[in-house]
Amino acid sequence: MNKDSRLLIIESVITPANIPHGSKLMDMNMFMMTGGQERTAAEFAHIIQQAGLRLTKRIDLSVSGESILEVQKV
């Protein structure tokens, strides 16, 4: 990955507050069906940092409940 490259991640990002959100339903569904989980913004930031990347932009898509995370090489 070049330093000028951008990686776009389209994912549900769980809201941290106790507010109803579709990502929380998907989190329960993933856990029950596959043992997986959705992640919070902080969890995504940690994973991105561990990969040697940095989060440069987050765009929340209100219609679908998903977000676009733009990351770039550090």
Secondary structure, 3 states (H helix, E strand, C coil): CCCCCCEEEEEEEECCCCCCCHHHHHHHHHHHHHCCCCEEHHHHHHHHHHCCEEEEEEEEECCCCEEEEEEEEC
